[in-house]
């Protein structure tokens, strides 16, 4: 829906703007309650299915002959399939709408995730990890694009942060769940890791079937909004998109070649190196520092860093929205993540190590949703769908780089600490790159004074 001169919120009277602001606020509050919990649930299940191999690492080595190097390669292959199909998937969602496409994504990835129970060797492991990436491609950038269809920019930072709470929740819930399912070993003749893959995969299938009923494509199709709320929110979003079109108008394919979009992708790559460099090996790291075998107890301990990140992320998103301080907040949180990862490499006392891991998790969990407000403030329309897909696809190659880089450095130097230190360099680099976007913003404001500050 486009905004005509007669209803453009930028040129209405003060009374009309106040009324519109009230309707927009009311509509976004309802959208937050209606949409964000379900989107968060989808993210929780997605993240569990892509990272639960961390709990199956030892079992796969024993029962499927998958070595540490093969595990690292397979863990990363998910992100190759994910990256290749991100942009096509997001463009399809832009055409057909979120409800049908999100449901399709969840059902197919749930089926592939369940098939991991049949893993019998490295080749099958590689194939299934690649196919899981293909099946899930488009989910995350699709949600980022979907949020731009519901939340104006000054409300989107908090909305994205609330959605991102799915990441720590996935680890808070998923870690003990996966650990507990491993202890079903032998039930009905299935091994523990088979129960884990089967049940967590089928959960995604079930939620995908429900998604078709719960996700209206746009405010105009939401029966739970009043007519005034639908029109007010659509007009506000249309006016915001018009400003971006006037400043950075481009076709979707040009977004794939745009230097700034590639710069954003590099930033996101550094974040994902930190995220997955820690996530894929956290169960083993916690097991080593506590002397506990990987199971339910280790699962509970692994949940601690994610619990602290859960508490902090919502507050950080609210702060960034109130201050419109997306760049500064992202820079600080990435630096905090780098400090936490570095410290965890050299601390040998379990409590201090856990504190360092908590700092790392707080940093990158809080940084990610705030970061997305920078590129989504630059692009619109099909270019936004394509650009977000490219940023997320290329950025998530960090999930391929991280486990393999950590494994290679650890084996080369014979030290787990060396692998962690190498990964810690990534968020520090990301902080520098985010700070560098200030130069691009100053150029934009010189050429287009209406460009918003980040």
C-alpha positions as CSV (number, residue, x, y, z in Angstrom):
1,X,0.0,0.0,0.0
2,X,1.5,3.4,-1.0
3,X,1.0,6.7,0.6
4,X,-0.6,9.5,-1.4
5,X,-0.1,13.2,-0.7
6,X,-3.4,13.3,1.1
7,X,-2.5,10.8,3.7
8,X,1.3,11.0,3.8
9,X,2.1,11.2,7.6
10,X,5.0,13.7,6.9
11,X,2.6,16.4,5.7
12,X,-0.4,16.0,7.9
13,X,-1.5,18.5,10.6
14,X,-0.2,18.2,14.1
15,X,-3.5,16.8,15.4
16,X,-3.6,14.2,12.6
17,X,0.1,13.2,13.2
18,X,-0.7,12.7,16.9
19,X,-3.7,10.5,16.0
20,X,-1.6,8.6,13.5
21,X,1.2,8.1,16.1
22,X,-1.3,6.7,18.5
23,X,-2.7,4.2,15.9
24,X,0.8,3.2,14.9
25,X,1.8,2.6,18.5
26,X,-1.3,0.6,19.2
27,X,-0.8,-1.5,16.0
28,X,2.9,-2.2,16.8
29,X,2.0,-3.2,20.4
30,X,-0.5,-5.7,19.1
31,X,1.9,-7.0,16.5
32,X,4.5,-7.5,19.2
33,X,2.2,-9.7,21.2
34,X,0.7,-11.5,18.2
35,X,3.8,-12.2,16.1
36,X,7.0,-12.0,18.1
37,X,6.4,-14.9,20.4
38,X,5.7,-17.3,17.5
39,X,8.6,-16.0,15.5
40,X,10.8,-16.4,18.5
41,X,9.5,-20.0,18.9
42,X,10.4,-20.7,15.2
43,X,13.9,-19.3,15.8
44,X,14.3,-21.5,18.9
45,X,13.5,-24.6,17.0
46,X,15.7,-23.6,14.0
47,X,18.7,-22.9,16.2
48,X,18.3,-26.2,18.2
49,X,18.2,-28.2,14.9
50,X,21.2,-26.5,13.4
51,X,23.4,-26.7,16.6
52,X,22.3,-29.9,18.4
53,X,25.1,-31.8,16.7
54,X,27.3,-30.3,19.4
55,X,25.7,-32.7,21.8
56,X,26.0,-35.6,19.4
57,X,29.7,-35.0,18.5
58,X,31.0,-37.9,20.7
59,X,28.2,-40.3,19.8
60,X,28.7,-39.7,16.1
61,X,32.4,-40.3,16.5
62,X,31.8,-43.6,18.2
63,X,28.9,-44.9,16.2
64,X,29.3,-43.3,12.8
65,X,33.1,-43.0,12.6
66,X,33.0,-39.2,12.3
67,X,36.4,-37.7,13.3
68,X,36.9,-34.3,14.8
69,X,38.0,-32.9,11.4
70,X,35.0,-34.5,9.7
71,X,32.7,-33.1,12.4
72,X,34.1,-29.6,11.9
73,X,33.7,-29.8,8.1
74,X,30.1,-31.2,8.4
75,X,29.1,-28.5,11.0
76,X,30.2,-25.9,8.5
77,X,28.7,-27.4,5.4
78,X,25.3,-26.3,6.7
79,X,26.2,-22.7,6.0
80,X,27.3,-23.4,2.4
81,X,23.9,-24.7,1.4
82,X,22.4,-21.9,3.5
83,X,24.4,-19.2,1.8
84,X,23.8,-20.4,-1.7
85,X,20.0,-20.4,-1.4
86,X,19.5,-17.4,0.9
87,X,18.8,-14.8,-1.8
88,X,16.5,-16.9,-4.0
89,X,14.5,-18.0,-0.9
90,X,14.1,-14.4,0.3
91,X,13.0,-13.2,-3.1
92,X,10.4,-16.0,-3.4
93,X,9.1,-14.9,0.0
94,X,8.9,-11.3,-1.2
95,X,6.7,-12.5,-4.0
96,X,4.5,-15.1,-2.4
97,X,4.3,-13.8,1.2
98,X,5.6,-14.9,4.6
99,X,2.9,-17.2,5.8
100,X,3.2,-19.9,3.1
101,X,6.9,-19.6,2.6
102,X,7.8,-19.7,6.3
103,X,5.6,-22.8,6.8
104,X,7.4,-24.5,3.9
105,X,10.8,-23.7,5.3
106,X,10.0,-25.1,8.7
107,X,8.4,-28.4,7.5
108,X,11.3,-29.2,5.1
109,X,14.1,-28.4,7.6
110,X,12.3,-30.5,10.2
111,X,12.2,-33.5,7.9
112,X,15.9,-33.2,7.1
113,X,16.8,-32.6,10.8
114,X,15.0,-35.8,11.8
115,X,16.8,-37.8,9.1
116,X,20.1,-37.2,11.0
117,X,19.0,-40.2,13.2
118,X,20.1,-42.4,10.3
119,X,23.7,-41.0,10.0
120,X,26.0,-43.9,9.3
121,X,29.2,-42.2,8.1
122,X,30.9,-39.0,7.1
123,X,29.5,-38.7,3.6
124,X,25.9,-39.0,4.8
125,X,26.7,-36.5,7.6
126,X,28.0,-34.0,5.0
127,X,25.0,-34.5,2.7
128,X,22.5,-34.0,5.5
129,X,24.2,-30.9,6.9
130,X,24.3,-29.3,3.4
131,X,20.6,-30.2,2.8
132,X,19.6,-28.8,6.2
133,X,21.2,-25.5,5.2
134,X,19.3,-25.6,1.9
135,X,16.0,-26.3,3.6
136,X,16.4,-23.6,6.2
137,X,17.8,-20.9,3.8
138,X,15.6,-17.8,3.8
139,X,14.2,-18.3,7.3
140,X,16.3,-15.7,9.2
141,X,16.6,-13.0,6.5
142,X,12.9,-13.7,5.8
143,X,12.1,-12.8,9.4
144,X,14.3,-9.7,9.2
145,X,12.4,-8.6,6.1
146,X,9.1,-9.5,7.6
147,X,9.7,-7.3,10.6
148,X,10.2,-4.3,8.3
149,X,6.7,-5.0,7.0
150,X,5.3,-4.5,10.6
151,X,7.6,-2.2,12.6
152,X,8.8,1.3,11.8
153,X,12.5,1.8,12.3
154,X,12.3,3.4,15.7
155,X,10.4,0.3,17.0
156,X,12.3,-2.3,15.0
157,X,15.4,-2.5,17.1
158,X,13.5,-3.7,20.1
159,X,11.3,-6.0,18.0
160,X,14.3,-7.6,16.4
161,X,16.0,-7.9,19.8
162,X,12.9,-9.7,21.1
163,X,12.9,-12.0,18.1
164,X,16.6,-12.6,18.7
165,X,15.8,-13.8,22.3
166,X,15.1,-17.1,20.5
167,X,18.9,-17.6,20.3
168,X,19.6,-17.7,24.0
169,X,16.2,-19.4,24.7
170,X,17.2,-22.1,22.2
171,X,20.4,-22.8,24.2
172,X,18.7,-22.4,27.6
173,X,15.9,-24.9,26.6
174,X,17.7,-26.8,23.9
175,X,20.9,-27.6,25.8
176,X,19.2,-29.5,28.7
177,X,16.7,-31.0,26.3
178,X,19.3,-32.3,24.0
179,X,21.4,-33.6,26.9
180,X,18.3,-35.3,28.4
181,X,17.3,-36.9,25.1
182,X,20.8,-38.4,24.8
183,X,20.1,-40.3,28.0
184,X,17.3,-42.2,26.3
185,X,20.0,-44.3,24.8
186,X,18.7,-47.9,24.2
187,X,14.9,-47.0,24.4
188,X,13.1,-49.0,21.8
189,X,16.4,-50.0,20.3
190,X,17.4,-46.4,19.4
191,X,20.5,-44.6,20.5
192,X,20.3,-41.4,22.4
193,X,21.5,-39.2,19.6
194,X,18.8,-40.8,17.3
195,X,16.1,-39.8,19.7
196,X,17.4,-36.3,19.9
197,X,17.5,-35.8,16.1
198,X,14.1,-37.4,15.6
199,X,12.1,-35.6,18.2
200,X,13.7,-32.2,17.7
201,X,13.2,-32.5,13.9
202,X,9.5,-33.5,14.2
203,X,8.9,-30.5,16.5
204,X,9.9,-28.2,13.6
205,X,7.5,-30.0,11.3
206,X,4.6,-29.5,13.8
207,X,5.4,-25.8,14.3
208,X,5.6,-25.3,10.5
209,X,2.1,-26.6,10.1
210,X,0.9,-24.1,12.7
211,X,2.8,-21.2,11.1
212,X,0.5,-21.1,8.1
213,X,-2.3,-20.1,10.4
214,X,-0.4,-17.5,12.5
215,X,1.5,-15.2,10.2
216,X,-0.5,-12.6,8.2
217,X,1.8,-11.2,5.4
218,X,1.2,-7.5,6.2
219,X,-0.8,-5.3,8.5
220,X,-3.5,-4.9,5.9
221,X,-4.3,-8.6,6.2
222,X,-4.4,-8.7,10.0
223,X,-7.9,-9.2,11.2
224,X,-6.8,-8.4,14.8
225,X,-6.0,-4.8,13.9
226,X,-8.7,-2.2,13.6
227,X,-9.1,-0.4,10.3
228,X,-7.5,2.7,11.6
229,X,-4.5,0.8,13.0
230,X,-4.0,-1.1,9.7
231,X,-4.1,2.1,7.6
232,X,-2.0,4.1,10.1
233,X,0.7,1.5,10.2
234,X,0.7,0.8,6.4
235,X,1.0,4.6,5.8
236,X,3.8,5.0,8.3
237,X,5.8,2.2,6.7
238,X,5.1,3.4,3.2
239,X,6.4,6.9,4.1
240,X,9.5,5.4,5.6
241,X,10.1,3.3,2.5
242,X,9.6,6.3,0.3
243,X,12.4,8.2,2.1
244,X,14.8,5.3,1.6
245,X,13.8,5.0,-2.0
246,X,14.6,8.6,-2.6
247,X,18.0,8.2,-0.9
248,X,19.1,4.7,-2.0
249,X,16.8,3.6,-4.8
250,X,18.1,0.4,-6.5
251,X,16.9,-2.8,-8.2
252,X,17.1,-6.0,-6.3
253,X,20.0,-7.3,-8.4
254,X,22.0,-4.2,-7.9
255,X,21.8,-4.7,-4.2
256,X,23.7,-7.9,-4.7
257,X,26.6,-6.0,-6.2
258,X,26.4,-2.9,-3.9
259,X,29.6,-2.2,-2.1
260,X,27.9,-1.1,1.1
261,X,25.8,-4.3,1.2
262,X,28.9,-6.4,0.9
263,X,30.5,-4.3,3.7
264,X,27.5,-5.1,5.9
265,X,28.0,-8.8,5.0
266,X,31.6,-8.7,6.1
267,X,30.5,-7.2,9.5
268,X,27.9,-10.0,9.9
269,X,30.5,-12.6,9.0
270,X,32.7,-11.5,11.9
271,X,29.7,-11.8,14.3
272,X,28.9,-15.3,13.1
273,X,32.4,-16.5,13.4
274,X,32.2,-15.5,17.1
275,X,28.7,-17.1,17.5
276,X,29.4,-20.5,16.0
277,X,33.0,-20.7,17.1
278,X,31.6,-20.8,20.6
279,X,28.3,-22.6,20.1
280,X,29.5,-25.7,18.3
281,X,32.2,-26.4,20.9
282,X,30.6,-25.0,24.1
283,X,29.3,-28.4,25.4
284,X,32.8,-29.9,25.1
285,X,34.4,-26.7,26.6
286,X,32.1,-26.8,29.6
287,X,32.6,-30.5,30.0
288,X,36.4,-30.0,30.1
289,X,36.3,-27.1,32.7
290,X,33.9,-28.9,35.0
291,X,35.1,-32.5,34.6
292,X,31.5,-33.7,33.8
293,X,30.5,-36.0,31.0
294,X,28.3,-34.4,28.3
295,X,24.7,-35.0,29.4
296,X,21.9,-33.3,31.3
297,X,24.2,-31.5,33.9
298,X,26.5,-30.1,31.2
299,X,23.4,-29.1,29.3
300,X,22.2,-27.0,32.3
301,X,25.6,-25.4,32.6
302,X,25.8,-24.6,28.9
303,X,22.5,-22.8,29.3
304,X,24.0,-20.3,31.9
305,X,25.8,-18.0,29.3
306,X,22.6,-17.9,27.2
307,X,20.5,-17.1,30.2
308,X,22.6,-14.0,31.0
309,X,22.4,-13.0,27.3
310,X,18.6,-13.4,27.4
311,X,18.3,-11.0,30.4
312,X,20.5,-8.4,28.7
313,X,19.4,-8.5,25.1
314,X,15.9,-7.0,25.5
315,X,17.3,-4.1,27.6
316,X,20.0,-3.4,25.0
317,X,17.5,-3.3,22.2
318,X,15.2,-0.9,24.1
319,X,18.2,1.4,24.9
320,X,19.3,1.4,21.2
321,X,15.8,2.4,20.0
322,X,15.4,5.2,22.6
323,X,18.8,6.7,21.8
324,X,18.7,5.8,18.1
325,X,22.3,4.6,18.9
326,X,22.5,1.5,16.7
327,X,26.1,1.9,15.6
328,X,27.5,2.8,19.0
329,X,25.6,0.0,20.8
330,X,26.7,-2.7,18.2
331,X,30.3,-1.6,18.4
332,X,30.4,-1.8,22.2
333,X,28.7,-5.2,22.4
334,X,31.0,-6.7,19.8
335,X,34.0,-5.5,21.7
336,X,32.6,-7.1,24.9
337,X,32.2,-10.4,23.0
338,X,35.8,-10.3,22.0
339,X,36.9,-9.6,25.5
340,X,34.8,-12.5,26.8
341,X,36.1,-15.0,24.2
342,X,39.7,-14.0,24.8
343,X,39.4,-14.3,28.6
344,X,37.8,-17.7,28.4
345,X,40.9,-19.0,26.6
346,X,43.2,-18.3,29.5
347,X,41.1,-18.6,32.7
348,X,41.3,-22.0,34.3
349,X,39.0,-21.5,37.3
350,X,35.5,-22.8,36.3
351,X,33.5,-19.8,37.8
352,X,35.7,-17.2,36.1
353,X,35.6,-19.0,32.8
354,X,31.9,-19.2,32.9
355,X,31.7,-15.4,33.6
356,X,33.9,-14.8,30.6
357,X,31.7,-17.1,28.4
358,X,28.6,-15.1,29.7
359,X,30.3,-11.9,28.6
360,X,30.9,-13.3,25.2
361,X,27.3,-14.5,24.8
362,X,25.9,-11.2,26.1
363,X,28.0,-9.4,23.5
364,X,27.2,-11.2,20.3
365,X,23.5,-12.0,21.2
366,X,22.9,-8.3,21.9
367,X,24.9,-7.0,19.0
368,X,23.1,-9.0,16.2
369,X,19.6,-7.5,16.3
370,X,20.9,-4.0,16.8
371,X,23.2,-4.4,13.8
372,X,20.3,-5.3,11.5
373,X,18.8,-1.8,12.0
374,X,21.7,-0.4,10.0
375,X,21.3,-2.2,6.7
376,X,17.4,-2.2,7.0
377,X,17.6,1.5,7.3
378,X,19.5,1.7,4.0
379,X,17.4,-0.6,1.7
380,X,13.8,-1.0,0.8
381,X,11.4,-3.2,-1.2
382,X,12.9,-6.0,-3.3
383,X,16.4,-4.6,-2.8
384,X,15.8,-5.0,0.9
385,X,14.8,-8.6,0.5
386,X,17.7,-9.4,-1.7
387,X,20.2,-7.4,0.3
388,X,19.2,-8.9,3.7
389,X,19.4,-12.4,2.1
390,X,22.9,-11.7,0.8
391,X,24.1,-10.2,4.1
392,X,22.8,-13.1,6.1
393,X,23.9,-15.7,3.5
394,X,27.5,-14.5,3.2
395,X,27.7,-13.6,6.9
396,X,26.6,-17.1,7.9
397,X,29.6,-18.5,6.1
398,X,31.2,-17.6,9.4
399,X,29.4,-20.7,10.6
400,X,31.6,-22.7,8.1
401,X,34.7,-20.8,8.8
402,X,34.5,-20.8,12.6
403,X,34.6,-24.6,13.5
404,X,37.1,-25.4,10.8
405,X,39.4,-22.4,11.7
406,X,39.2,-23.3,15.4
407,X,39.9,-26.9,14.7
408,X,42.9,-26.1,12.4
409,X,44.5,-23.6,14.8
410,X,44.0,-25.9,17.8
411,X,45.6,-28.8,16.0
412,X,48.4,-26.7,14.5
413,X,49.4,-25.1,17.9
414,X,48.3,-28.0,20.1
415,X,46.2,-25.6,22.2
416,X,42.5,-25.0,22.7
417,X,43.4,-21.5,23.9
418,X,45.0,-20.6,20.5
419,X,41.8,-21.6,18.7
420,X,39.7,-19.4,21.0
421,X,42.0,-16.4,20.7
422,X,41.8,-16.7,16.9
423,X,38.0,-16.6,17.0
424,X,38.1,-13.7,19.5
425,X,39.8,-11.5,16.8
426,X,36.6,-11.6,14.7
427,X,34.2,-9.6,17.0
428,X,37.0,-7.0,17.5
429,X,37.3,-6.6,13.8
430,X,33.5,-6.4,13.5
431,X,33.5,-3.6,16.1
432,X,36.0,-1.6,14.0
433,X,34.0,-2.2,10.8
434,X,30.7,-1.1,12.5
435,X,32.4,2.1,13.8
436,X,33.5,2.7,10.2
437,X,29.9,3.0,9.0
438,X,30.0,6.5,10.5
439,X,32.0,7.6,7.5
440,X,29.4,6.2,5.1
441,X,26.6,7.9,7.1
442,X,28.3,11.3,7.0
443,X,28.6,11.1,3.2
444,X,24.9,10.2,3.0
445,X,23.8,13.1,5.2
446,X,25.9,15.4,3.0
447,X,24.2,14.2,-0.2
448,X,20.7,13.6,1.4
449,X,20.1,15.7,4.5
450,X,17.0,13.6,5.4
451,X,19.0,10.5,6.0
452,X,18.4,9.2,9.5
453,X,21.3,8.8,12.0
454,X,22.4,5.4,13.4
